[in-house]
Amino acid sequence: MVVQKPWLPVYLRLPAGPQASLGILAFEAAAAMSKLLSLHRSLSDQEVSRLRSDAMRSPGVVYLNSTDQAFLLRLACAELVVSLDAAAAAVARLGLRCGIDFGGVYACLKAGAPDASLDPLVAKGFRVKAKKMERLVAATARLCSEMEALDELESAERKMSVRGWSRLSGPIPQHPQAAAAAAAAAQQQQQQQQLAGDSPGAESLLQELKTQQLKVKRLKEESLWNQSYKKAVGLMARAACAVFVRICSIFGPFVPGLPPPLPSATTDSVQTRLSKLLHPRSGKAKASSGPITRRDGPSRVHPPMTSNSCPIIGRPPPGQQKSPSNWRKLLDAPPRTVGGAGLDQQYANVIVSAEELLRMEAEGRQEEASAERAEMYEMLPAKLRAAVRSKLREWWRDPGPLDEALARGWKDAVDRIMAWLGPMARDTVQWQAERNMDRRRRFDGAPRVYALQTLRWADKDKAEAAIVEVLVALSCICWYEERRRGSVRLG
């Protein structure tokens, strides 16, 4: 009697244990490691200063999103924590294969347990380990691309090795004489195939295949492929803890729900504190939860002028401190915003197309501009298209004198709006691209764009009014340019 083995998922059948190599899971580890590197760079002093001075105080964010800097800080903090949670979950999955309960460690750290907090010395150690992580991620990314190239070469080699066998397809002969003849023909064809394999093209392919195999073998030694679970998980666990401590030290005074940062002076060494983290004691602190309200932005038609100074935001009174129960829920855009209506990507594409149309008109590429304008109007939702037509009908009832001064006024108006609307559209496109499951971006450790910089949190009515003004002005500019070129040709 044959005993059937229980079915197990592939990831459970992979080698496990502290000293086992990551193998194919190196790519998952590299993706998590690159996300930790991106968070680490986003929390640098330079990036935090840019967030406070430029992103949060840009005219588009102030006019369309919010003037409440405490709310914007909560958004930025929530986005960082959610991204860190995803990376920590990947580290915890890998940790289970080598006996490290990093999920429990990370939960204690977020709850603010005394023995699960790290001092600022960990951040210093992380900066030293960041160089090693960068090398490992870069080598793993190269390994991924080289393994894809190796697969293509092996596929080409297999096709060459079986070339000519397709002519043998057909029914199997029933008579022994016919079967013997078919076997002789197959043997003769195999000999011809071997002779064909001695051609210069085949030799070149085999040499290239051998070189590629050696390159993949070398990259496996340098990358995470041959790293043990214990080393890789330990490296990422320290990084995740250091990133969370950095988040608490930066956003803790302004965002409720984060444990207080550790004092700078401590007698424990980094290694001792990390060993305590890997074996936390029982008991978790509880954090209060409650809703967070948002204040409305200004109701003016045009964005106000803002300075780049960074005001000091104090901690709210103790009675007003409420901890968000779910960081991910805080990132859900309300229905009255562009992101809540699911139109942020579409509106961003329209604005980017309008920028490209302006550039084409300035460079004199009329045919390309006409095609771009037609494509841009096809992307408009029915509501915006009707609003643009209504505005154009109102203008055509009393157009007034059509001269160069009027066209220049339209151009200046479009430039003023696009000066603050264009960057938000480009940031929206980049923000969406960073969250797509694209293999090219999987190992990118550069700082990311925050959602507060995008159209996701933009007031829907204000954003649509600005887009309509831009499109109406663009239509008038294009109409004037066509009339001007026509009069020049007639003259």
C-alpha angles and dihedrals in degrees: 000000000000115000111215116225115234114258115251131186117257095250090056092052093056119102114276138185135093094281098039116111122248094234113169090001087069089091093055090047091049091051091052091045092051090050090053090049090051091051091047091053092044089057096052118120092252095051093045090051090049090051093052098039104034114015100041094041100042114126094242094052092045093049102037106025115028145305091213103105092187089059092047090050090052089052092051092046093048092051091051093047093049091050091048090049090057092050092045090051090056090049090049092052091053091044092059089064092060100036099259115133097207091155090067091043092053092046090053090048093053091045090055098242110178095235093045099059125100127214123230090264088078090063089055090051090048092056088056092048091045091078091055091047091051091053092048094048092047092049092047091050090052090047090055093053093043092050089053089052089048090053090054092050092048090049091052090048091051091050090051093048093054096039111134096021091099089074089065093063116119141086119326109253115245098206120079092227091055091047091051091049091050091050091050091049091049092051092049091049091049090054090051089050091053090050090049088051089063091065119115091251093056093045090051091050093049092049091049090048092052092049091049092050091053091049092052091048091052092048091050088058092049099041136061091276093090096031115113121245091242095055095043095045092045091051094049094041091057090047093050092049092047092050092051091049089051091051090052093049093050103037101023096092091052107030120061118218098051122109114247116265118257121256116263094235117071136150097214119093123233093251092051093049092047092050088053089051092055089054105035121184121241121270129072130207117238122228125207119240136204144139125294118217127210128217120223121251126237119301096216121123096234127040116262122244111262133189126227095237118124111229117209110249112206126213111271118249115281092250092057098048110112124170119222110243092208124026092196092054089055089062093059107111116229118249093252091063128084091246092047089057091048093241102113096101093043095048091046091054090050092052093046089050089051090054091050090048091054090050092050092050091050091050093047097244095144099164093051090045092054091051091046092050092051091049092047093053090050089059093056119107116239092256095055092043091054091047092052092049092049092051092048092050090052091051095047091055089068109010095161122201111344105214140139093269091058092048090049090052090054090049092051091049092052091047092052093052095042091051089074102019097051097060091050091052092049091048089051092054091048093045091053093045092052091057097048118102093250116154091212091061096039093091097036110124098182121124113276133229116258120235090234089067092058138073090258092095096032120126104257098218094048093046093049092048091052093048091049091051091051094048094047091050091047091052091052092047092050091046091051092049091051091050091048093050090047092052091048091053092048091049 
